[in-house]
Amino acid sequence: MGRARLHGERRRGRRDRAARGRGRQLPASRDPDAGRARDRLGGRHARARREGRRGAARHRRPPPRRHGGLPQLRDRARRVPGRRGLPAPGRRGRADPRERLRLLAAGREDRGRLLPRLPVVLEHRRALRLAARRRARDRERGGDRARGRRVRAAQVPLPEQDAGRAHRDGGARRGLDRGAHGGGGRARGDRGLATRRDLTHVSGGVPRAFLLDRRAPPQGLVSGPLRVPAETLDVAAEVDLAVVGGGSAGVATAVTGARLGLRVALVEEMPFLGGMSTGGAVGTYCGFFLKERDGSLAPNVGGLPLEIAETLKARGHAYGPIPFKETAALPYVPWGVKQLLEELVANAPGLRLWLHAKATHAVVEDRSVRGVALQTRAGRVALRARVFVDATGDAELARMAGCATHVGDAIQYPSTMFTMQHVDLAAALGALRELPRILDEHFASDDLPRRGGNLIPTGRPGEVLVALSRVARAGRPVDGSEPGELTWAELEGRRQVARLADFLRRRVPGFADAFVADSAFRLGVRETRKIAGETTLTEDDVLGCRRFEDGIGRSAWPIERHVAGGETLWRFLEPGTWYTIPYRALVPRGIDNLLVAGRCLSADAGAFASARVIGPCMLEGQAVAVAAREICARDVAARDADAGAIRAALAKLGVPL
């Protein structure tokens, strides 16, 4: 009996609420509002209902899904806020900004009508709230509803936020910055507009409103763009010189800059320093020595690179130089290089190191990089500096800053190095002269990746560094700047290591009982992006042994091109000759406080094949550190730095010019 009475009360309550919505008078015994002043708003809607006009009942119907499947915003009484005459109450009488969101008026006839056509993405704390966006869809459908819309003067465009990335993502990402209200004019393509008071702000003062164009996704993506909120980052450090990339060139830049008295920050995404010399396990320092006319070998580098070479030899982690074809190389132990580079960085005054940190963003204003965003294990932080150096090898920072970069039409093939232990060195070294013949004889039958290569004793008992890999995909070189290809190449490189180790055990004396100790930590990428610099080093400059007026270091390494068919093409310089690397080839166009060092310098394919090795890369890093001190001291742009003063400072460091 109690349950039946309860259900009856519920049914009567529903009927009473429906009756009140239709304007009917209830008996005083059943009307909870009896004796109180009638709500003016409810009475008006009741009269409208009796007269056949649209009243409050329409607000109780489910909202039509006509703007991208997004529900209309409603207050706690299930009413749509922002309609004329309807309140939007908040908790304890205070207005809730989420409930009081007012979008723009729809037109002259119905000024109170909600306009769910605004493609604005609002974020309240970390939850994105989508307001209605029907305008673009109506325009695509060609409906009459999109025609004749009026725009109030309070509307403001959403201007560009990240100019450094606009050229890469096709302008798809749009943001809003503090102080940008009313600036920049109407956004191209009639993108959505928002009123000033409708922009949701977060701590730090940066509005988090984002707008994305309705464009086709970039090639290789399966869906449209992802809306990423803007953010304000804490500045972790403010220095004179910031070096992005901790390879051979980056360490040379950072250590030299710190020794010159600059406050330096060095950022490296790997857990160790050295880049390809350690992570890629190259195993030989190339470009450090020059073959003279009498056949003797002389140093062709000075300053920090020569200091590193001599220290490694003194510790037993390097030996040589060893004659190689018409030049020479210095074999080394990658583990020894890791230790030495970390010691140099730790002992450099005023140098701060970040490992496991990757630059993800560059903030550019007035032709200068004002700061970079770093992704660390603790989140994103910002780094500010007066001068920035891109030593990533892939021109990553230059690309993020909006500089012109390019990947050559015929880039070089990458390789995966690996180490074998328990090798009978006496038998193996005796067979080194026969290695080219063995490789060429079994190239097709054993499906070898290249016709030539090297077996490099590390100087430790029974250990050999093997350079026989060549990673190609469908016969073409892999582009290390493309993430999908780089992933495939890393896996393919290790598959080649297993095949090549089996080949050595079967075909080469001394390897019968050997095993793979490990492969390199990363693929040995030889070429990806290069900058467009103030000048470009060319193949004719290399072969003609050109000596530039702003030359910052010498190189005599031959043009070494790893090409299709497993071949390696060599073009040697005459004994006793060299060319110089111009400072202007390290200065990207368009940015005043950015320099590059390493294999992303401005060079054509032929010149790059000579200048990409470790010796010249270290010389470039040393030179841009000296240039950074000149830029900070004179407060000039990188392209206006005094080349004569830079050369004089390098000569004092012992660099042969």
VEXDOSE-166541 format. One line per 8 residues: number of its first residue (from 1); for each residue x, y, z of C-alpha. Coordinates in nm, 2 decimals. Each point is the difference from the previous one (the first is absolute). Last residue first. Example, Ala and Ser with C-alpha at 12.3 -4.5 7.8 and 13.67 -1.06 7.14 Angstrom:
// VEXDOSE-166541
2) 1.37/-0.11/0.71  -0.14/-0.34/0.07 $
// end
This chain:
// VEXDOSE-166541
657) 9.35/2.89/-4.03  0.15/-0.24/0.26  -0.19/0.02/0.33  0.23/0.06/0.29  -0.24/0.18/0.23  0.17/0.33/-0.08  -0.07/-0.07/-0.37  -0.37/-0.04/0.08 $
649) 0.00/0.34/0.17  0.16/0.16/-0.31  -0.25/-0.18/-0.23  -0.30/0.13/0.19  0.14/0.36/0.01  0.05/-0.01/-0.38  -0.35/-0.14/-0.05  -0.15/0.29/0.18 $
641) -0.36/-0.09/0.08  -0.26/0.15/-0.24  -0.16/-0.33/-0.10  -0.05/-0.09/0.36  -0.18/0.33/0.08  0.18/0.25/0.22  0.01/0.07/0.37  0.38/0.06/-0.01 $
633) 0.09/-0.22/0.30  -0.28/-0.25/-0.04  0.06/-0.05/-0.37  0.38/-0.03/0.05  -0.05/-0.26/0.27  -0.24/-0.19/-0.22  0.26/0.01/-0.29  0.25/-0.17/0.23 $
625) -0.25/-0.27/0.08  -0.09/-0.02/-0.37  0.37/-0.08/-0.08  0.04/-0.28/0.25  -0.32/-0.17/-0.13  0.12/0.04/-0.36  0.34/-0.15/0.09  -0.18/-0.30/0.16 $
617) -0.20/-0.06/-0.31  0.31/0.02/-0.22  0.16/-0.28/0.20  -0.31/-0.21/0.04  -0.09/-0.06/-0.37  -0.27/0.20/-0.19  0.25/0.23/-0.18  0.09/-0.24/-0.28 $
609) -0.33/-0.14/-0.12  -0.15/0.34/0.08  0.21/0.15/-0.27  -0.14/-0.23/-0.26  -0.36/0.02/0.10  -0.01/0.38/0.03  0.09/0.18/0.32  -0.17/0.22/0.27 $
601) 0.08/-0.17/0.33  -0.22/-0.27/0.14  0.29/-0.24/0.05  0.14/0.17/0.30  -0.04/0.35/0.14  -0.29/0.25/-0.06  -0.05/0.36/0.10  -0.30/0.20/0.12 $
593) -0.02/0.36/0.13  -0.11/0.19/-0.30  -0.24/-0.24/-0.17  -0.10/0.03/-0.36  0.28/-0.18/-0.18  0.19/-0.26/0.20  0.37/0.08/0.09  0.23/-0.30/0.00 $
585) 0.09/0.03/-0.37  0.09/0.36/0.08  0.29/-0.12/0.20  0.16/-0.15/-0.31  0.16/-0.35/0.03  0.36/-0.01/-0.13  0.15/-0.22/-0.27  0.30/-0.23/0.02 $
577) 0.32/-0.10/-0.18  0.31/-0.20/0.10  -0.09/-0.30/-0.20  -0.24/0.08/-0.29  -0.37/-0.03/0.10  -0.17/-0.33/-0.03  -0.33/-0.09/-0.18  -0.15/-0.32/0.14 $
569) -0.32/-0.19/-0.10  -0.14/-0.27/0.23  -0.20/-0.27/-0.15  -0.28/-0.23/0.14  -0.20/0.04/-0.32  -0.11/0.35/0.08  0.23/0.26/0.14  0.21/0.07/0.31 $
561) 0.19/0.31/-0.10  0.34/0.09/0.14  0.14/0.33/-0.13  0.35/-0.01/0.15  0.09/0.13/0.35  0.24/0.30/-0.03  -0.18/0.24/0.23  0.12/0.33/0.14 $
553) -0.17/0.23/0.25  -0.18/0.34/0.05  0.02/0.13/-0.36  -0.13/0.36/-0.02  0.23/0.10/-0.29  -0.07/-0.34/-0.15  0.28/-0.24/-0.11  -0.11/-0.20/-0.30 $
545) 0.16/-0.34/-0.04  -0.14/-0.03/-0.36  -0.15/-0.34/0.08  -0.17/0.13/0.31  -0.11/0.34/-0.15  -0.12/-0.18/-0.32  -0.21/-0.23/0.22  -0.18/0.30/0.15 $
537) -0.01/0.18/0.33  -0.31/0.22/0.01  -0.02/0.36/0.12  -0.23/0.19/0.23  -0.14/-0.34/0.09  -0.29/-0.21/-0.13  0.00/-0.27/0.27  0.05/-0.37/-0.04 $
529) -0.23/-0.29/0.07  0.09/-0.37/0.00  0.34/-0.16/-0.06  0.23/-0.26/0.15  -0.24/-0.18/0.24  0.18/-0.28/0.20  -0.30/-0.16/0.15  -0.01/0.01/0.38 $
521) 0.13/-0.18/0.31  0.26/-0.18/-0.21  -0.02/-0.38/-0.01  0.12/-0.22/0.29  0.25/-0.27/0.09  -0.07/-0.20/-0.32  0.19/-0.33/0.01  0.33/-0.13/-0.11 $
513) 0.09/-0.38/-0.02  0.05/-0.02/-0.38  0.11/0.36/-0.03  0.37/-0.04/-0.05  -0.02/-0.07/-0.37  -0.29/0.16/-0.19  -0.27/-0.20/-0.18  -0.22/-0.19/0.24 $
505) 0.03/0.20/0.32  0.01/0.32/-0.19  -0.32/-0.09/-0.19  -0.18/-0.09/0.33  0.10/0.34/0.14  -0.13/0.17/-0.32  -0.34/-0.17/0.02  -0.05/0.10/0.37 $
497) 0.12/0.35/-0.05  -0.23/0.04/-0.31  -0.30/-0.07/0.22  0.13/0.27/0.23  0.01/0.25/-0.28  -0.35/-0.10/-0.12  -0.14/0.09/0.34  0.16/0.34/0.01 $
489) -0.09/0.06/-0.37  -0.37/-0.07/0.05  -0.01/0.25/0.29  0.19/0.26/-0.21  -0.24/-0.05/-0.29  -0.31/0.06/0.21  0.16/0.30/0.18  0.12/0.19/-0.31 $
481) 0.32/0.19/0.06  0.21/-0.31/-0.04  -0.10/-0.04/-0.37  0.10/-0.35/-0.10  0.21/-0.04/-0.31  -0.16/-0.17/-0.30  0.01/-0.36/-0.12  -0.35/-0.09/0.13 $
473) 0.11/0.12/0.34  0.38/0.02/0.06  0.21/-0.04/0.31  0.37/-0.07/-0.06  0.19/-0.20/0.26  0.36/-0.12/-0.03  0.18/0.21/0.26  0.09/-0.25/0.28 $
465) 0.18/0.10/0.32  0.23/-0.28/0.11  0.08/-0.13/0.35  0.23/-0.30/0.08  0.21/0.20/0.25  -0.07/0.37/0.01  0.16/0.23/-0.26  -0.33/0.07/-0.18 $
457) 0.09/-0.21/-0.30  -0.18/0.15/-0.30  -0.15/-0.24/-0.27  -0.09/0.22/-0.29  -0.23/0.01/-0.30  -0.05/-0.06/-0.37  -0.26/-0.17/-0.22  -0.30/0.10/0.20 $
449) -0.33/-0.14/0.13  0.10/-0.37/-0.04  -0.25/-0.24/-0.15  0.22/-0.30/0.06  0.01/-0.11/-0.36  0.00/0.36/-0.14  0.28/0.15/0.20  0.19/-0.32/0.05 $
441) 0.30/0.07/-0.24  -0.01/0.37/0.07  0.02/-0.04/0.37  0.27/-0.26/-0.01  0.21/0.21/-0.24  -0.03/0.31/0.22  0.09/-0.21/0.31  0.32/-0.15/-0.14 $
433) 0.23/0.26/0.14  -0.17/-0.03/0.33  0.07/-0.38/0.02  0.32/0.03/0.20  -0.18/0.23/0.24  -0.26/-0.27/0.06  0.24/-0.29/0.06  0.20/0.20/0.26 $
425) -0.31/0.15/0.14  -0.17/-0.33/0.08  -0.34/0.16/0.09  -0.16/-0.06/0.34  -0.20/0.32/-0.05  -0.21/0.16/-0.27  -0.11/0.36/0.01  -0.27/0.16/-0.22 $
417) -0.06/0.29/-0.23  -0.33/0.07/-0.17  0.02/0.19/-0.33  -0.17/0.30/-0.17  -0.01/0.05/-0.38  0.08/0.35/-0.13  -0.25/0.25/-0.13  -0.07/0.04/-0.37 $
409) -0.28/0.27/-0.04  0.13/0.19/0.30  -0.21/0.08/0.30  -0.07/0.37/0.05  -0.01/0.27/0.26  -0.12/0.36/-0.01  -0.02/0.14/0.35  -0.33/0.01/0.19 $
401) 0.14/-0.03/0.35  -0.12/-0.36/0.02  0.20/-0.09/-0.31  0.31/0.17/0.13  -0.04/-0.19/0.33  -0.03/-0.33/-0.18  0.28/0.06/-0.25  0.05/-0.38/-0.01 $
393) 0.35/-0.02/0.15  -0.14/0.13/0.33  0.27/0.26/0.05  -0.23/0.30/-0.04  0.17/0.28/0.19  -0.20/0.28/0.18  0.13/0.34/0.10  -0.15/0.24/0.26 $
385) -0.16/-0.28/0.20  -0.33/-0.11/0.15  -0.10/-0.35/0.09  -0.36/-0.11/0.07  -0.13/-0.29/0.19  -0.23/-0.30/-0.09  -0.06/-0.29/0.23  0.20/-0.17/0.27 $
377) 0.16/-0.26/-0.23  0.10/0.29/-0.23  -0.15/0.16/-0.31  0.18/0.33/-0.07  -0.17/0.31/-0.14  0.23/0.24/-0.17  0.06/0.37/0.05  0.01/0.35/-0.15 $
369) 0.12/-0.12/-0.34  0.06/0.31/-0.20  -0.14/0.14/-0.33  -0.23/0.24/0.18  -0.16/-0.27/0.22  0.05/-0.37/-0.01  -0.10/-0.25/0.27  0.15/-0.34/-0.09 $
361) -0.18/-0.33/0.10  0.08/-0.36/0.07  0.36/0.00/0.13  0.07/-0.34/0.15  0.13/-0.08/0.35  0.12/-0.34/0.12  0.33/0.17/0.09  0.02/0.36/0.11 $
353) 0.35/0.15/0.06  0.08/0.34/0.16  0.33/0.16/-0.09  0.13/0.29/0.21  0.35/-0.14/0.05  0.09/-0.31/-0.21  0.10/-0.29/0.22  -0.32/-0.19/-0.04 $
345) -0.01/0.05/-0.37  0.36/-0.12/-0.05  -0.06/-0.30/0.23  -0.31/-0.10/-0.19  0.18/0.02/-0.33  0.28/-0.22/0.14  -0.22/-0.28/0.13  -0.21/-0.03/-0.31 $
337) 0.32/0.01/-0.22  0.14/-0.29/0.20  -0.31/-0.21/-0.05  0.01/0.07/-0.37  0.35/-0.16/-0.03  0.21/0.19/-0.26  0.15/-0.05/-0.35  0.17/0.31/-0.14 $
329) -0.02/0.03/-0.38  0.24/0.07/-0.29  -0.01/0.12/-0.36  0.08/-0.14/-0.35  -0.14/-0.35/0.08  0.00/-0.02/0.38  0.32/0.06/0.19  -0.05/-0.06/0.38 $
321) 0.03/0.30/0.23  0.05/-0.18/0.23  -0.15/-0.12/0.32  -0.30/0.08/0.22  -0.14/-0.10/0.34  0.34/-0.07/0.15  -0.02/0.30/0.24  0.27/0.20/-0.17 $
313) -0.16/-0.07/-0.34  -0.33/0.13/0.13  0.16/0.31/0.14  0.18/0.08/-0.33  -0.32/-0.03/-0.20  -0.20/0.21/0.24  0.27/0.28/0.00  0.01/-0.01/-0.38 $
305) -0.37/0.06/-0.02  0.01/0.27/0.27  0.26/0.23/-0.16  0.14/-0.12/-0.33  -0.09/-0.20/-0.31  0.20/-0.11/-0.31  0.26/-0.20/0.20  0.28/-0.14/-0.22 $
297) 0.05/-0.33/-0.17  0.32/-0.07/-0.20  -0.02/-0.10/-0.37  0.26/0.25/-0.12  -0.28/0.21/-0.16  -0.18/0.02/0.34  -0.30/-0.22/0.10  -0.23/0.20/0.22 $
289) -0.14/-0.11/0.34  -0.32/0.06/0.20  -0.24/-0.04/-0.29  -0.13/-0.33/0.13  -0.01/-0.12/0.36  -0.07/-0.37/-0.02  -0.24/-0.22/0.20  -0.33/0.12/-0.14 $
281) -0.18/-0.14/0.30  -0.33/0.16/-0.10  -0.07/0.09/0.37  0.36/0.09/0.06  0.14/0.19/-0.30  -0.35/0.03/-0.14  -0.11/0.23/0.29  0.28/0.05/0.25 $
273) -0.18/0.05/0.32  -0.22/-0.24/0.21  -0.36/-0.05/0.10  -0.13/0.11/-0.34  -0.20/0.32/-0.05  0.29/0.24/0.05  -0.02/0.36/0.11  0.31/0.20/0.09 $
265) -0.04/0.34/0.18  0.29/0.25/0.01  0.09/0.31/0.20  0.29/0.14/-0.20  0.35/0.04/0.13  0.20/-0.12/-0.29  0.04/-0.34/0.17  -0.37/-0.03/0.00 $
257) -0.03/0.07/-0.37  0.27/-0.26/-0.08  -0.17/-0.26/0.21  -0.35/0.07/-0.15  0.11/0.02/-0.36  0.23/-0.31/0.01  -0.28/-0.19/0.17  -0.25/0.10/-0.27 $
249) 0.24/-0.09/-0.28  0.08/-0.35/0.14  -0.37/-0.07/0.09  -0.19/0.18/0.28  -0.27/0.17/-0.20  -0.17/0.33/0.07  0.27/0.25/0.12  -0.12/0.30/0.19 $
241) 0.25/0.29/0.04  -0.03/0.31/0.22  -0.23/-0.16/0.26  -0.35/0.02/0.15  -0.10/-0.32/0.17  -0.31/-0.20/0.11  -0.25/0.26/-0.14  -0.35/-0.13/0.11 $
233) -0.23/-0.07/-0.29  -0.33/0.17/-0.08  -0.23/-0.23/-0.20  -0.21/-0.01/-0.31  -0.24/-0.29/-0.03  0.05/-0.27/-0.27  -0.29/-0.07/-0.24  0.09/-0.31/-0.21 $
225) -0.01/0.03/-0.37  -0.22/-0.21/-0.23  0.03/-0.37/-0.05  0.22/-0.27/-0.16  0.32/0.19/-0.03  0.26/-0.10/-0.27  -0.05/0.31/-0.21  -0.13/0.29/0.20 $
217) -0.37/0.00/0.11  -0.24/0.18/-0.24  -0.11/0.33/0.13  -0.26/0.13/0.24  0.22/0.26/0.16  0.08/-0.03/0.37  -0.08/0.25/0.27  0.13/0.01/0.35 $
209) -0.10/0.18/0.31  0.22/-0.04/0.31  0.06/0.37/0.09  0.35/0.05/0.15  0.00/0.19/0.33  0.21/-0.23/0.21  -0.30/-0.17/0.15  -0.27/-0.07/-0.25 $
201) -0.22/0.22/-0.21  -0.33/-0.09/-0.17  -0.09/0.23/-0.28  -0.37/0.09/-0.01  0.05/0.35/0.14  0.20/0.10/-0.31  -0.25/-0.13/-0.24  0.09/-0.29/-0.23 $
193) 0.04/-0.04/-0.37  0.03/-0.30/-0.22  0.20/-0.01/-0.32  -0.12/0.20/-0.29  0.27/-0.14/-0.24  0.27/0.23/0.11  -0.03/0.15/0.34  -0.14/0.35/0.02 $
185) 0.24/0.26/0.11  0.33/-0.06/0.18  -0.08/0.17/0.33  -0.34/0.04/0.18  0.10/-0.22/0.29  0.36/-0.10/-0.04  0.10/0.12/0.34  0.04/-0.35/0.14 $
177) 0.03/-0.26/-0.27  -0.26/-0.20/-0.18  0.08/-0.31/-0.21  -0.03/-0.15/-0.34  0.13/-0.33/-0.12  -0.08/-0.09/-0.36  0.24/0.26/-0.14  0.13/-0.26/-0.25 $
169) 0.16/-0.20/0.27  0.36/0.09/-0.10  -0.04/0.37/-0.09  -0.19/0.08/0.32  0.26/-0.15/0.23  0.21/0.30/0.08  -0.29/0.23/-0.01  -0.15/-0.16/0.31 $
161) -0.30/0.20/0.11  -0.16/0.12/-0.32  -0.31/0.22/0.05  -0.35/-0.09/0.14  -0.22/0.27/-0.13  -0.20/0.23/0.22  -0.38/0.04/0.04  -0.13/0.29/0.20 $
153) -0.10/0.18/-0.32  -0.28/-0.24/-0.06  -0.01/-0.23/-0.30  -0.32/-0.02/-0.21  -0.09/-0.32/-0.18  -0.15/0.06/-0.34  0.06/-0.35/-0.13  0.08/-0.30/0.22 $
145) -0.37/-0.10/0.04  -0.04/-0.01/-0.38  0.18/-0.33/-0.01  0.30/-0.07/-0.22  0.09/-0.32/0.18  0.36/0.12/0.06  -0.13/0.34/0.13  -0.24/-0.17/0.23 $
137) 0.28/-0.22/0.14  0.23/0.30/0.05  -0.27/0.20/0.19  -0.11/-0.29/0.22  0.26/0.01/0.27  -0.14/-0.03/0.35  0.23/0.03/0.30  0.25/-0.28/0.07 $
129) 0.12/-0.03/0.35  0.35/-0.13/0.04  0.08/-0.13/0.35  0.34/0.09/0.14  -0.09/0.31/0.20  -0.30/0.14/-0.20  0.10/-0.03/-0.36  -0.19/0.17/-0.27 $
121) 0.00/-0.11/-0.36  -0.15/0.25/-0.23  -0.18/-0.10/-0.32  -0.30/0.23/0.04  -0.31/-0.11/-0.17  -0.23/-0.07/0.29  -0.17/0.34/-0.03  -0.27/0.01/0.28 $
113) -0.31/0.19/-0.09  -0.06/0.32/0.20  0.04/0.24/-0.28  -0.27/-0.18/-0.20  -0.10/0.22/-0.29  0.33/0.19/-0.03  0.24/-0.28/0.00  0.17/-0.29/0.19 $
105) 0.15/0.18/0.30  0.35/-0.10/0.10  0.08/-0.26/0.26  -0.05/0.07/0.37  0.16/-0.24/0.25  -0.18/0.06/0.32  -0.01/-0.37/0.10  0.38/-0.05/-0.03 $
97) 0.07/0.34/0.15  -0.21/-0.10/0.31  -0.17/0.32/0.13  -0.02/0.02/0.38  -0.34/-0.04/0.17  0.11/-0.27/0.23  0.11/-0.23/-0.29  -0.08/0.15/-0.34 $
89) -0.32/0.13/-0.16  -0.03/0.05/-0.37  -0.31/0.20/-0.04  -0.23/-0.02/-0.31  -0.12/0.33/-0.15  0.18/-0.03/-0.32  0.17/-0.33/-0.05  0.36/-0.01/0.14 $
81) -0.05/-0.31/0.21  -0.20/-0.29/-0.14  -0.22/-0.14/0.27  0.05/-0.33/0.17  -0.05/0.16/0.34  0.37/-0.05/0.07  0.09/0.20/-0.31  0.02/-0.13/-0.35 $
73) 0.26/0.00/-0.28  -0.13/-0.16/-0.31  0.12/-0.35/-0.07  0.27/-0.05/-0.26  -0.08/-0.23/-0.29  0.18/0.23/-0.25  -0.25/0.28/0.01  -0.35/-0.13/-0.07 $
65) -0.07/-0.24/0.28  -0.34/0.13/0.09  -0.03/0.07/0.37  -0.23/-0.24/0.19  -0.33/0.18/0.07  -0.03/0.17/0.34  0.10/0.34/-0.14  -0.29/-0.01/-0.25 $
57) -0.24/0.00/0.29  0.10/0.35/0.11  -0.20/0.16/-0.27  -0.04/0.02/-0.38  -0.33/0.18/-0.09  -0.34/-0.16/-0.01  -0.16/0.26/0.23  -0.03/-0.24/0.29 $
49) 0.38/-0.09/-0.03  0.10/0.37/-0.01  -0.21/0.06/0.31  0.18/-0.29/0.18  0.34/0.14/-0.11  -0.08/0.34/0.14  -0.13/-0.15/0.32  0.32/-0.21/0.05 $
41) 0.22/0.30/-0.04  -0.19/0.22/0.24  0.02/-0.27/0.27  -0.32/0.01/0.20  0.03/0.15/0.34  -0.06/-0.26/0.26  -0.33/-0.11/0.17  -0.01/-0.32/-0.21 $
33) 0.34/-0.10/-0.15  -0.02/-0.36/0.12  -0.34/-0.03/-0.19  -0.18/-0.32/0.11  -0.21/0.13/0.28  -0.05/0.33/-0.18  -0.16/-0.17/-0.29  0.21/0.04/-0.32 $
25) -0.04/0.27/-0.26  0.10/-0.09/-0.35  0.29/0.19/-0.17  0.13/-0.29/-0.22  0.32/-0.03/0.21  -0.22/-0.02/0.32  -0.19/-0.28/-0.15  0.31/-0.20/-0.09 $
17) 0.13/0.04/0.36  -0.34/-0.11/0.14  -0.01/-0.31/-0.23  0.35/-0.10/0.11  -0.09/0.04/0.37  -0.32/-0.20/-0.04  0.20/-0.29/-0.15  0.25/0.02/0.29 $
9) -0.28/0.00/0.26  -0.16/-0.30/-0.16  0.33/-0.19/0.00  0.04/0.07/0.37  -0.36/-0.11/0.08  0.06/-0.33/-0.19  0.32/-0.06/0.20  -0.18/0.06/0.34 $
1) -0.28/-0.24/-0.09 $
// end
